[in-house]
């Protein structure tokens, strides 16, 4: 069983800035159009048995409680026109994915990273391929869980290294970064993350952090930081570690959302997908709609099989409950 877990916000932002495509009415549609092309290509490349689309729905409430400055600079750095276009294109994608055999999940105040981490570590069996250019997912790479960086990145500080797409396994991460994936949280906590407004330890950059880990200082030995910097390091670990900040009620919300997503995934309506493609003038996708549908054929069959099994379990459970009630009534009559 091969699962494709897509970081939808990361996908949409890359898609939006990849071109400036508009429909006949002047609406910017590059985000939705390029996202669907990317998903179609991912289906062809990886041929998954299941596809999960995870969205952010607001910033992480738990991280903001711990660190109010978390991701504070992002909104300020984005143009208003881009914010409006991205929000509109998310609506288009939510509708499109609702008609495709994919499990689409979003939970209020929980980020896609934490949803994907929860699914990859506790819910899904078999091979898992996480699709995102966010290298924080490196910490999840273990065994059958891999990370695909579609846009490509320079993963090391080596001079002259070019950005290129990677499908990262544990061995590849150690080869490119110089240390195992299990040490990534410590490395990132030392360096910090400017994109999330998380400051690292003063005087420690990527090269020095790598040296610290290679020297075997991964928690067993004393780190070369000041006592007052230990609190910053501990905070960073909690912010960067995927899923660490979640509480029981968050897990319950994700479980509920995942159950609903599995039911929705079985409601496949490619006729509606065609209508939306036509509505927004997705010309190349319209011309290739039959091929697009074929790429989802395997996943469509799987979700319908899952839904049929779910219904059978429900019917069997209902039947057992009825039988149990009948037996209880008979027992009471005998006692009377």
C-alpha positions in Angstrom: 0.0 0.0 0.0 1.5 3.3 -1.1 0.1 6.6 0.4 0.7 10.0 -1.0 0.5 12.8 1.7 0.4 16.2 0.1 1.1 19.4 2.0 -1.7 21.4 0.2 -0.7 24.9 1.3 2.9 24.4 0.3 1.6 23.1 -3.1 -0.8 26.0 -3.6 1.8 28.7 -2.8 4.3 27.2 -5.2 1.6 26.9 -7.9 0.4 30.4 -7.4 3.8 32.0 -8.0 4.7 29.6 -10.8 2.8 31.7 -13.4 0.2 34.5 -13.8 -2.6 32.7 -15.5 -6.1 34.2 -15.5 -9.5 33.0 -16.7 -11.6 34.9 -19.3 -12.9 37.3 -16.5 -9.4 38.3 -15.3 -9.5 36.1 -12.2 -6.0 34.8 -11.2 -6.2 31.0 -11.4 -2.6 30.0 -11.6 -2.7 28.5 -8.1 -5.5 26.1 -8.8 -4.5 25.2 -12.3 -0.8 24.6 -11.6 -1.8 22.6 -8.4 -4.0 20.3 -10.4 -1.2 19.8 -13.0 1.2 19.0 -10.2 -1.1 16.5 -8.6 -1.7 14.8 -11.9 2.0 14.5 -12.4 2.4 13.1 -8.9 -0.2 10.5 -9.7 1.7 9.5 -12.8 5.1 9.4 -11.1 4.2 7.6 -7.9 1.0 5.6 -8.8 -0.3 5.6 -5.2 -3.1 3.5 -3.7 -4.3 6.4 -1.6 -4.0 10.2 -1.7 -4.4 12.5 1.3 -4.6 16.3 1.0 -3.8 18.1 4.2 -4.5 21.9 4.6 -3.6 24.5 7.2 -6.7 26.1 8.7 -5.3 29.0 10.5 -2.0 29.1 12.4 -1.2 26.5 15.1 -3.0 27.7 18.2 -0.7 25.6 20.4 2.5 27.1 18.9 1.1 30.7 19.2 0.3 30.1 22.9 3.9 29.1 23.4 5.5 31.7 21.1 3.2 34.6 20.0 5.7 35.8 17.4 5.3 32.5 15.5 5.0 33.1 11.8 4.1 36.8 12.6 6.1 38.2 9.6 4.4 36.1 6.9 1.2 38.1 6.4 3.1 41.4 6.5 5.4 40.2 3.7 2.6 39.2 1.3 0.9 41.5 -1.1 -2.8 41.9 -0.6 -3.6 40.8 -4.2 -1.7 37.6 -3.7 -3.6 36.9 -0.4 -6.9 37.3 -2.2 -5.9 35.2 -5.2 -4.5 32.4 -3.0 -7.7 32.3 -0.9 -9.9 32.2 -4.0 -7.7 29.4 -5.5 -7.9 27.4 -2.3 -11.8 27.5 -2.6 -11.5 26.2 -6.2 -9.2 23.4 -5.1 -11.3 22.4 -2.1 -14.2 22.0 -4.5 -12.2 20.1 -7.0 -10.7 17.7 -4.5 -14.1 17.1 -3.0 -15.1 15.4 -6.3 -11.9 13.3 -6.6 -11.0 10.0 -4.8 -8.7 11.8 -2.3 -9.0 12.2 1.5 -9.0 16.0 2.1 -8.4 17.1 5.7 -8.3 20.4 7.5 -8.8 21.1 11.2 -9.2 24.5 12.7 -6.0 25.9 14.3 -4.0 22.8 13.4 -1.3 22.9 10.7 -1.0 20.5 7.8 2.4 19.4 9.1 0.9 18.1 12.3 -2.0 16.3 10.4 0.5 14.6 8.1 2.8 13.7 11.0 -0.1 12.2 12.9 -1.2 10.2 9.9 2.3 9.0 8.9 3.3 7.9 12.4 0.0 6.5 13.8 -2.7 5.8 11.2 -1.2 4.6 7.9 0.6 1.4 7.2 2.8 0.7 4.2 4.9 3.1 2.2 4.3 6.8 2.8 5.5 9.6 0.5 5.2 13.1 1.9 5.0 15.8 -0.8 6.3 19.2 0.4 9.2 21.6 -0.1 9.1 22.1 3.7 12.3 20.4 5.0 10.8 20.2 8.5 9.3 16.9 7.2 12.8 15.4 7.2 12.3 14.5 10.9 9.5 12.1 9.8 11.6 10.2 7.3 12.1 6.7 8.6 11.8 3.2 7.2 9.0 3.3 4.6 8.3 7.0 5.1 10.0 9.3 2.5 9.9 12.9 1.6 9.6 14.3 -1.9 10.8 17.8 -2.4 9.2 18.7 -5.8 10.6 22.1 -6.4 14.1 21.1 -5.3 16.4 22.6 -2.7 20.0 23.0 -1.7 20.1 20.6 1.2 23.7 21.2 2.2 26.0 24.1 2.6 28.4 22.7 -0.1 29.6 25.3 -2.5 28.2 25.0 -6.0 25.4 22.6 -5.0 22.3 23.2 -7.2 18.7 22.9 -6.2 16.9 19.9 -7.6 14.0 17.6 -6.8 14.7 14.9 -4.2 12.9 11.8 -3.0 14.5 11.5 0.4 15.0 8.2 2.2 16.9 7.8 5.5 20.1 6.9 3.6 19.9 9.9 1.2 19.3 12.3 4.1 22.4 11.1 5.9 24.3 11.3 2.6 23.2 14.9 1.8 23.0 16.4 5.3 25.9 14.5 6.8 23.8 13.2 9.8 20.7 11.0 10.4 17.2 12.4 10.1 16.6 11.7 13.8 19.0 14.6 14.7 17.2 17.1 12.4 15.0 18.6 15.2 18.1 19.5 17.2 19.9 20.8 14.1 17.0 23.1 13.2 16.5 24.2 16.8 20.1 25.4 16.9 19.9 27.1 13.5 16.4 28.5 13.8 13.8 29.0 11.1 13.5 32.4 9.6 10.4 31.4 7.5 8.5 30.7 10.8 10.1 33.7 12.7 11.9 31.3 15.0 15.3 32.6 16.0 18.1 30.1 16.6 21.1 30.2 19.0 23.3 33.2 18.4 26.5 32.4 16.6 25.3 28.9 15.4 24.6 28.6 11.7 24.0 25.4 9.5 27.7 24.5 9.3 28.4 24.9 13.0 25.2 23.0 13.9 26.2 20.1 11.6 29.6 20.1 13.3 28.0 19.9 16.7 26.0 16.8 15.7 28.9 15.1 14.0 31.0 15.6 17.1 28.4 13.5 18.9 26.8 16.3 20.9 23.2 15.3 20.5 21.9 15.6 24.0 24.2 13.1 25.8 27.0 15.6 26.0 26.8 19.3 27.0 25.9 21.6 24.1 28.2 24.6 23.5 25.6 27.1 24.5 25.0 29.5 27.4 22.6 28.5 30.2 20.2 31.3 29.2 20.1 29.9 25.6 18.9 26.5 26.8 15.4 27.9 27.2 15.4 29.1 23.6 16.7 25.7 22.4 14.0 23.8 24.4 11.3 26.2 23.0 12.5 25.7 19.5 12.4 21.9 19.8 8.8 22.1 20.9 7.9 24.4 18.0 9.8 22.5 15.3 9.0 18.9 16.4 5.9 17.9 14.3 3.0 16.8 16.5 4.8 17.3 19.8 2.6 20.3 20.7 -0.7 18.6 20.0 -3.1 17.8 22.9 -5.7 15.0 23.2 -8.5 17.2 22.0 -6.5 18.0 18.9 -6.1 14.3 18.1 -9.8 13.8 18.6 -10.5 16.6 16.1 -8.1 15.0 13.6 -9.7 11.6 14.0 -13.1 13.0 13.3 -11.9 14.9 10.3 -10.2 11.8 8.9 -13.3 9.7 9.3 -15.3 12.3 7.4 -12.6 12.6 4.7 -12.7 8.8 4.1 -16.5 8.9 3.5 -16.2 12.0 1.2 -13.4 10.4 -0.8 -15.8 7.7 -2.0 -18.1 10.3 -3.6 -16.2 10.4 -6.9 -17.7 12.7 -9.6 -15.4 13.3 -12.5 -18.3 15.0 -14.4 -18.1 17.8 -11.8 -14.3 18.0 -12.2 -14.9 18.5 -16.0 -17.4 21.3 -15.3 -15.0 23.2 -13.0 -12.2 22.8 -15.5 -14.4 24.3 -18.2 -15.7 27.1 -15.9 -12.1 28.3 -15.2 -10.8 27.6 -18.7 -8.2 25.0 -17.6 -7.6 24.3 -21.3 -4.7 21.8 -21.2 -6.4 19.9 -18.4 -9.6 19.8 -20.4 -7.8 18.3 -23.4 -6.2 15.7 -21.2 -9.2 15.0 -18.9 -9.5 11.3 -19.9 -5.8 10.7 -19.1 -6.3 12.7 -15.9 -9.2 10.4 -14.9 -7.2 7.3 -15.7 -4.4 8.4 -13.4 -6.9 8.3 -10.5 -8.4 5.0 -11.6 -6.4 2.9 -9.1 -7.2 5.3 -6.2 -10.9 5.4 -7.1 -11.2 1.6 -6.9 -9.4 1.6 -3.5 -11.6 4.3 -1.9 -14.8 2.5 -3.2 -13.6 -0.8 -1.8 -12.8 0.9 1.6 -16.3 2.5 1.7 -18.0 -0.9 0.9 -16.0 -2.6 3.7 -17.0 0.3 6.1 -20.7 -0.2 5.2 -20.4 -4.0 5.7 -18.8 -3.5 9.1 -21.5 -1.1 10.1 -24.2 -3.5 9.0 -22.6 -6.4 10.8 -22.2 -4.3 13.9 -25.9 -3.4 13.7 -26.9 -7.0 13.2 -24.9 -8.1 16.2 -26.5 -5.4 18.4 -30.0 -6.6 17.3 -29.1 -10.2 18.1 -27.6 -9.1 21.5 -30.9 -7.2 22.4 -33.0 -10.3 21.4 -30.9 -12.6 23.6 -31.1 -10.1 26.5 -34.9 -10.0 26.2 -35.1 -13.9 26.1 -32.9 -14.1 29.2 -35.1 -11.6 31.1 -38.2 -13.7 30.2 -36.7 -16.8 31.5 -35.7 -15.1 34.7 -39.3 -13.8 35.1 
